[in-house]
Amino acid sequence: MKKRFNNRRKPEALEVDITSLLDILVIMLVFLLMNYNASDLQLDLVKGVEMADSESTHITHYAPVIQLNGEQTIYLDMQEISRMPAGEAPALAALENALSERHKLLPEKEQKSESGALINLVFDRGTDYQQIEKIMASSAKVGFTQFKFIVRGEH
């Protein structure tokens, strides 16, 4: 004879405590949001640039980049333009010519903007203010009148 067991248990609802899972997810979300960078700017530095430090967290976007390194060599978008000590006037004229060509490649909206086009500036930590002022003036002559100084932030 076969025995029949009628003692089958009815399925009970399982309770799962997800509090710890939610804690972990919130921590991950906060971590990801704090480390998110919405900037489309990616910057390659030329050799010999020791950047100044900053605590600012304002984000910039892509624009042409002028760099002046410790040897006083001027670069526009990673291409060497001239050297400042070799002759200031010819160096600035070469920069203006290169910037003029670069300005022509901008979208028409930016070219004709009343506020001018944006340019990113990277200077060596030891650069004199007079050199910065002359490079900014040369940029402004061409139409780049909005300046963003790129400096090293906290790591």
N, C-alpha and C positions, 0 to 999 in steps of 0.2 A: 504494500500500500504506500501510496505517496502521501507525504505530509504537505499540507498547504499552510503557508504562513500568511496570515492576513494582518500581520503586524507591520505592514509597510507604512513608513512615515510619509506624511504629506510634505511636499517640498516647502521649505521655509525661505522667506526672502532673506537674501544675504545683505548685510549692512557692511559697507566699506567706508572706512574713515579716510577721506581724501584731504584732510586739513594739512597734513605735512606736504602732500603733493602740491597743493595750492601755494603754500609758503615757498617752496622751491621755484615754482613757476613765476611768482611775483618777483623774487630775487633775480632770476634770470632776465625778466623783462626790464627791471630797473637797470641792471648791468648793461644790457644791450642798448637801451635808450641813452644812457650816459656816455657810451662809447661810440655812438652813431655820429658820423660826420656827413653833413649834407653838401659839403663843398665839392664842386667838380674840378677844383684846382689840384693838379699834380705838378710838383715842382722838382726839377732836377737842378742841382746847384753846380756851378762851375768850380773848378779847382781853385782853392785859395780864398774862399769866402767863409769868414767866421761870423755867423749871424748874431745879431743882438737878441737879447732875451725879452720876452713879453709875457704879461699875464692876461692879455685880452683874449676873449673867446669869440669875437665877431668873425663870421665866415665870409670869405671872398669867393669869387668865381673866376673862371678862366678869362684872361686878358693877356696881351703881350707882356713879357717879363724882361725888364732891364736889370742886369746884374753888374755890379762893380766890385771886383775882388781886391785883395790886399796888394796886388801888384799894379793896381789902377788900370786894369784892362776892362773895357766896356763890352758887355755881351747883350745881344737882343735875341731872345728865344734860343739860347744856347749857341748862338753863332757869334764869333768874335767880330766886333765892329772896329775898334781902335784902342789905343792906349792914351790915357790922359796925360802922363808926364811927357810923352813924345811931342806934344804940342796941343794945347788946350783947344784952340780955335778949330784946327783941322779935325780933331777928335769929335768935337761937338757937331761940326758940320756933317761928318760921316754918320753920326748918330741920327741927326735930323733927316738925312737922306734915307736911311734905313727905316726910320719910323714913318716917313712919308709913304714909302712903298707898302709898309705894313698897314697903314691907315686906309689905303685904297682897297685893301682886301676885306675890310670890315663890312658888315651889312649896312645898307644905305641908311637905315634907321639910326644906327650908332654914328655914322659919319656926319649926319646932319643934326644930331642932337644938340640942343641949346646948352646943355650942361657939359658937353664934350664926352669923349670916349675914355674908358677906364684903362689904366696901365698899372701893372704891379711892379714894385721897385724892391730890389734886394741889394743891400749895401753891406760891405764888410764893416765889422764893428768899429774899426779905427778910421773910417772915412770922415774927412772934414766936412763941416756943414756947407762950406762954399761950393764944394764939388757936388753935393746933393742938390743944392739950389740951382746950379748951372744945368745939371741933367734934367731937373724938373722944368726949368725954363725952356730948354730945347724941346722937351716933350710937349709942352703947352703950345709952342709955336706951330707945331704940326697938327694939333687938335686933341691931344691926349691931356685933358685938364682934370680928370678925376684920378687921384693917386691912392694906391693902397701899398703901404709898406709891409713887406713880408718879413717877419721875424720869427725866431724860434720860440715856441711855447713850452709849457710844461710837458714832460713826457709821461 
